[in-house]
Amino acid sequence: METLSYRAVHLRDSVDGLSLRETDHLAGKTAGHWQAIVSGVVENPTLETLRAYARVFGCTVGWLASGEGDPPSDEAIRAAVAAARAQRDPTSDPRPSSTPPSPAASKAA
C-alpha cells in the first residue's frame, strides 16, 4: 500500500458503517481531519495525529505513515475500532441513532 491516503482508505473501508465523522471523533480530532488525509490534501500529518488514528485502527504509526511493517488484519482493525467505540463518551455519539426514542421519552421532553 503505497500512499498514506491509500492506507487510510483501506483502514476505514475495513469497518462497515464507520463514517468519516465517527473516525475523527474516535481519534479525538475535529471533523475533517480524516477526510483531508484520505483525499491526500494532508500528506504529512503530525505525529500526534498519526498516533491518534493508529490507536483507533490498531496499527502502528510506522505502517500508517509509511507502510513500514505488516498491515493489520481486517479482524484486528475491526477489534480496535470496537474497543475505541466502547471507550468513547456515549453521550457524544456522532452516529445516527438506529433506535427511535420511546414514546415515554418523547413525552418527557
N, C-alpha and C positions, 0 to 999 in steps of 0.2 A: 504494500500500500504506500504509494509514493509521496503523497502530499498530506499535510495536516488536514486540509479540507476533506480529502477522501476518507481519512481515518475517522474524522468527526462524523461524517455521514454514516459510515459503517456502524459506529457505536450506537448512534441514535436509532438507526433502522433495525438494530438487533432487538429492540424493545417495542412491542406493539403498544400503540396508544401513548407513547411518550412525545409530548409536544415540545416545541422549542421553548415555550414559556415555562413549562414544568422543568425542563432541563436546566434553565437558568436559575429557577427557584431552588432546585435541589443543590446546586453548586453555590448558592448564596450570592448570585450575580444579578444585576438588573436585566430586565428584558432587553433582548437584542444582542447580548454578548455571543451566545452560541450561534445565532444566525450569522453574525459577522465572521465567525471562524469557518462555519460551513460554506459560506458563499465565497470565501477567500479574500474578503475585504481586510480581515486581520490575518496576516501571515505569520506574525511573531508575537503571540500573546505573552503577557508577563508570566514569570514562573508561578506566581500566586494563582493566576487564572488557570494555568495548566494543572496545578496541584488540585484545585477545586474540582475541575471536570474529571481528572483522573480518578479522584476519590469516588465520584458519583458512578463512574463506569467500571471501576475495579481494574484499571490498567495502570501501568507505570507511566510516570511523567516522560521518561525517555521514549517509550513507544508512542505515546500521543504526540510528542513534539517532533520526533524524527524517524519513527518507525523502528527504533532500536529494540532488539529482543523479539520475543514471541508475542503475537497479538493475543488478547484474552479470548477465550471461547465465548460463543453466544450465551451459553449457560452461565458462565461467570459474570458476563455483563448484566444479564437479567437479574442474577442474585444480588449484585452490587446495587443496582437501581432499586430493587425491592428493599434492601437494607436502608438505602438513603431515604426512600419514601417513608419507611417505618420510623425514622429518626426525626423527620420534619414536624413542624408545628401543624397539627391537623386543622387548626382554625384559619390557617392562611393557605389552604389548598387551592392552587390555581386551576386545577382540572374541573371541568363542569361536573356537577353532581348528577349521578345517574339515577338517584332516588328522589322523587318529588317529596316536598315536605308533607308531613302528615296533616290531616285536617285540624287536629288539635293545635299543632304548631302554628298553623295559619291563623287560627282564631286568637292565639296568644299575642300575635304580632300587631 
